[in-house]
Amino acid sequence: TTIGFITGVLVSESYIMRRSMLPWIIFVYTVPAAIIAPLFLVWFGINLFAVALFVSLLSFYPVFISTLTGFQSVSEEYYHLGEISDASRWQITRHIKLWEALPHTLSGVKVGVQQSVVGAILAEFIASNTVLGFLIITSYDSLNIGLTFGTVFILMAFAIVYFAIVTSLLDFLKPVPDRLTTN
């Protein structure tokens, strides 16, 4: 999430970064996750680090794109306000663009949370031999459909609880507009 946010800000604020990084980021994201997951496990080994790196990659793109969209959709009036106030580019970015892009970024974080659950399950399918991904595969292979659905429902419940926790945390941390005006 942090890397996606920082990269989104850098790409939106720097022409050189946008021209050099954006095509590569889009290129990497167009490769299906089911193809990248085995490669990550071959490159980094079958361990928690490889799974975390893969999950981070899947969570990166929604936060990055949402932040980029938020920074690029700031209303023209705010730029005029910055010019009238004799604000530097950094001040406009920090005091105006950041706050205007925040709702977009938070939406990207919520999507990234769901992507991380999907990524973790996909990595478990490929690399695990003890957790829920492995349980789904073995129950499906043995035609134990009840166990397969039960495991899928456990994963769905986990994803819903995880999403609710992150959403509640983001709502708690989201600034109240009245606080922004009292500097």
Contacts in CASP RR format, 6 or more apart in sequence:
PFRMAT RR
TARGET T0000
AUTHOR 0000-0000-0000
METHOD contacts of the structure
MODEL  1
TTIGFITGVLVSESYIMRRSMLPWIIFVYTVPAAIIAPLFLVWFGINLFA
VALFVSLLSFYPVFISTLTGFQSVSEEYYHLGEISDASRWQITRHIKLWE
ALPHTLSGVKVGVQQSVVGAILAEFIASNTVLGFLIITSYDSLNIGLTFG
TVFILMAFAIVYFAIVTSLLDFLKPVPDRLTTN
1 59 0 8 1.000
1 60 0 8 1.000
1 63 0 8 1.000
1 109 0 8 1.000
1 112 0 8 1.000
3 56 0 8 1.000
3 60 0 8 1.000
4 60 0 8 1.000
4 63 0 8 1.000
4 64 0 8 1.000
4 67 0 8 1.000
5 63 0 8 1.000
5 64 0 8 1.000
5 67 0 8 1.000
5 105 0 8 1.000
7 21 0 8 1.000
7 25 0 8 1.000
7 60 0 8 1.000
7 64 0 8 1.000
7 67 0 8 1.000
8 64 0 8 1.000
8 67 0 8 1.000
8 68 0 8 1.000
8 71 0 8 1.000
9 67 0 8 1.000
9 71 0 8 1.000
9 93 0 8 1.000
9 98 0 8 1.000
10 17 0 8 1.000
10 21 0 8 1.000
11 17 0 8 1.000
11 18 0 8 1.000
11 21 0 8 1.000
11 22 0 8 1.000
11 25 0 8 1.000
11 64 0 8 1.000
11 68 0 8 1.000
12 18 0 8 1.000
12 67 0 8 1.000
12 68 0 8 1.000
12 70 0 8 1.000
12 71 0 8 1.000
12 72 0 8 1.000
13 71 0 8 1.000
13 93 0 8 1.000
25 61 0 8 1.000
25 64 0 8 1.000
28 57 0 8 1.000
29 61 0 8 1.000
33 54 0 8 1.000
33 58 0 8 1.000
33 118 0 8 1.000
33 119 0 8 1.000
33 122 0 8 1.000
34 122 0 8 1.000
36 54 0 8 1.000
36 57 0 8 1.000
37 54 0 8 1.000
37 119 0 8 1.000
37 122 0 8 1.000
37 123 0 8 1.000
37 125 0 8 1.000
37 126 0 8 1.000
38 126 0 8 1.000
40 50 0 8 1.000
40 53 0 8 1.000
40 54 0 8 1.000
40 57 0 8 1.000
40 123 0 8 1.000
41 50 0 8 1.000
41 51 0 8 1.000
41 54 0 8 1.000
41 123 0 8 1.000
41 126 0 8 1.000
41 127 0 8 1.000
43 50 0 8 1.000
44 50 0 8 1.000
44 53 0 8 1.000
46 127 0 8 1.000
50 123 0 8 1.000
50 127 0 8 1.000
51 120 0 8 1.000
51 123 0 8 1.000
51 124 0 8 1.000
51 127 0 8 1.000
54 119 0 8 1.000
54 122 0 8 1.000
54 123 0 8 1.000
55 116 0 8 1.000
55 119 0 8 1.000
55 120 0 8 1.000
55 123 0 8 1.000
56 116 0 8 1.000
58 112 0 8 1.000
58 115 0 8 1.000
58 116 0 8 1.000
58 118 0 8 1.000
58 119 0 8 1.000
59 112 0 8 1.000
59 113 0 8 1.000
59 115 0 8 1.000
59 116 0 8 1.000
61 115 0 8 1.000
62 108 0 8 1.000
62 109 0 8 1.000
62 111 0 8 1.000
62 112 0 8 1.000
62 115 0 8 1.000
63 105 0 8 1.000
63 108 0 8 1.000
63 109 0 8 1.000
63 111 0 8 1.000
63 112 0 8 1.000
65 108 0 8 1.000
66 104 0 8 1.000
66 105 0 8 1.000
66 107 0 8 1.000
66 108 0 8 1.000
66 109 0 8 1.000
66 111 0 8 1.000
67 101 0 8 1.000
67 104 0 8 1.000
67 105 0 8 1.000
67 108 0 8 1.000
69 101 0 8 1.000
69 104 0 8 1.000
70 100 0 8 1.000
70 101 0 8 1.000
70 103 0 8 1.000
70 104 0 8 1.000
70 105 0 8 1.000
71 97 0 8 1.000
71 101 0 8 1.000
73 100 0 8 1.000
73 101 0 8 1.000
73 104 0 8 1.000
74 96 0 8 1.000
74 97 0 8 1.000
74 100 0 8 1.000
74 101 0 8 1.000
75 100 0 8 1.000
78 92 0 8 1.000
78 96 0 8 1.000
78 97 0 8 1.000
78 100 0 8 1.000
79 92 0 8 1.000
79 96 0 8 1.000
81 96 0 8 1.000
82 91 0 8 1.000
82 92 0 8 1.000
82 96 0 8 1.000
87 95 0 8 1.000
87 96 0 8 1.000
99 175 0 8 1.000
99 180 0 8 1.000
102 174 0 8 1.000
102 175 0 8 1.000
106 170 0 8 1.000
106 174 0 8 1.000
109 166 0 8 1.000
109 170 0 8 1.000
110 163 0 8 1.000
110 166 0 8 1.000
110 167 0 8 1.000
110 170 0 8 1.000
113 162 0 8 1.000
113 163 0 8 1.000
113 166 0 8 1.000
114 159 0 8 1.000
114 163 0 8 1.000
117 155 0 8 1.000
117 158 0 8 1.000
117 159 0 8 1.000
117 162 0 8 1.000
121 132 0 8 1.000
121 133 0 8 1.000
121 155 0 8 1.000
124 131 0 8 1.000
124 132 0 8 1.000
124 133 0 8 1.000
124 134 0 8 1.000
125 133 0 8 1.000
125 134 0 8 1.000
125 136 0 8 1.000
125 137 0 8 1.000
128 134 0 8 1.000
132 151 0 8 1.000
132 154 0 8 1.000
132 155 0 8 1.000
133 151 0 8 1.000
135 147 0 8 1.000
135 151 0 8 1.000
136 148 0 8 1.000
136 151 0 8 1.000
136 152 0 8 1.000
139 145 0 8 1.000
139 146 0 8 1.000
139 147 0 8 1.000
139 148 0 8 1.000
139 151 0 8 1.000
140 148 0 8 1.000
END
